[in-house]
Amino acid sequence: MAYRTLNPFTEQTIRTFAEHSDADVETALATAHALFQSPWSREERGRRLAVLGRLADVLSANRDLLARTMAEEMGKPLAQGQMEADLCAGIARYYADHAETILAPEPVASDVGEGWVEFHPVGVLVAVEPWNFPIYQLVRVVAPAIAVGNPVLYKHASIVPQCAALFEDLVRQAGAPEGAVTNLYISAAKVAELIGDDRVQGVALTGSEGAGSKVAARAGEMLKKATMELGGSDVFVVLDDADLAAAVQGGIFGRLGNAGQICTGAKRFIVQRGIAEAFTEAFVGAMAGAPMGDPLDPQTLLGPLASREGLEGLAAQVEEAVRHGAKVLTGGKRPDRPGFFYEPTVLTDVSPSNPAFYQEFFGPVAQLFVVEDDDEVVALANNSIRPRRHNLCAEHRPRPRARLADRDRDGVHQHTDNFAPRIALRRHQALRLRARTRHGRDHGVREPQAGRSGQRLKRRAGARLPALNLDPKTRISDMTNKISPPAAATDATTEQAVQEWHRIVTQRDWDALPALVVDDVTYHNPAQFAPYRGKEALVGVLRLVFSIFEDFQYLRRFDGPEGTALEFTARVGADTLFGIDLVRFDSAGKMVDLIVMLRPVDVVAKLGAEAARRIAEASDAGTA
């Protein structure tokens, strides 16, 4: 097995790494086992949790280095790498803050006396982790293991050796002792040997079914505890009453994030017939227009696949699907350019007799299915050999929850409506996650809380908006595919910022956008759990969003002591849905927020009329 950094954008080998020798592995295992027997693992958790707190700080401080290393080794776009680094810091912080509560003794009812369950470390763990989220896949195992006191030896994927070494170094910078976390460049055969060693008490693997079956078999043979996180075949359901614009945007990010190389990414798009034509047109157009390029370019949404093997395997899957009757609506081939790129692809007419029907496409390939009613949605979603996370897009909240999620066999369900995402975590999933607390709880226990983030964002955004005290005149252009300028401002600084924003979006001059925004500018969208943060992320988002907007019109402008906000709409598809969006500038003329609140066109009209009425009443009363 060759450990090397091969840049998937340039196709050039950057650096190679030698495998660790048998002596190196034995030294690492002996050091980890000795640490387990030391006060580090046996004492109170305070010292270990302090390391996790510092690790959160170290990860945040090195977010750009981490993102660049991921971009160079496996092609993750820079903004997405920064988001991964932020997520990892949050996971470390979560366990630093909450591990004492999570691992507190639990009372057990008993007829013979007082009883309780305690949680203690068990020994050295082995982790085998994949390349698609090089830092996240490590921290989600390592952070709870440090909290509990279990040392970890990890074998990372051979194409991300620099990420593997960098993470170990950052953990040591945070104050973890030698042996707490150790990176090993080793073969699959050496992993099997480690699992068989009496000093190793458990193994965790994230990867393919093939690798998982071998590691699980070996763990079973040696009676070792094991957790396997393997492939997925997630569905993205669009019901006929869904918000089309939200569904399209969520589908694009769900399929093209990390170049489609996400085990929980949206892969099978199940759309009801009443909305199928409009969704297909908008979704296929957005997929075809997704910006593809250098992952180190902040404006890139879609980077290359991580490896030549992954690219060739994906291309072969699509070709086989087409031979068995699938139809390509867009993409379906490798673009004529260097790098391990594959065009964003949408397949339809994939029947159960087609091998693709049951396969996982680990790349920017979506399968599109049209169904008649809710019953067909459930039947098709359940017709899979893999576990699933389900994204359900519907206007009416109780409908997906009652009609779909509760009738599904398993999986994690995400419901998207006009206000905020909601998560329904099946009970057996919650029990599975909880069981892991004995030997390091999986970070996924946080998922039930994630559904509240949409409401938190709304409260935060609302609290920061300036006072609505400007002229209530509505400026709506009737010119299709053109951008009408906003109303003029009286403040010169703000006016200059507003006009520069207008020029940028009119001319699509995204290179000029970073100079207009603050460093921690945020993009909020109710279809997401958390905002995108930072200049690079905002540029990438706007390039995608404006690629699917067919019209862009200013509605109102609000000035206040904290700055200026512009409200605008954008049309997606012919006479379908509008969005009410808000871009906000501070008093220094810098853009600080872009907030997207998607609504149907009739709601836009009602909201506009109501806003104008209230402002007019306030003006008449002298309170504006």
Helices and strands as residue ranges (DSSP letters): E 3-7, E 12-17, H 22-36, H 39-42, H 46-61, H 63-74, H 78-102, E 106-108, E 115-117, E 124-128, H 136-148, E 152-155, H 161-173, E 181-183, H 188-196, E 200-206, H 209-221, E 225-229, E 234-238, H 244-256, G 257-260, E 266-272, H 273-288, H 308-323, E 327-330, E 345-348, G 355-358, E 365-371, H 374-382, E 389-393, H 398-399, I 400-404, G 405-407, E 412-416, E 421-425, H 427-435, G 436-439, G 443-446, H 447-450, H 453-464, H 492-507, G 510-516, E 517-524, E 532-533, H 535-548, E 551-560, E 563-572, E 577-586, E 591-600, H 601-620
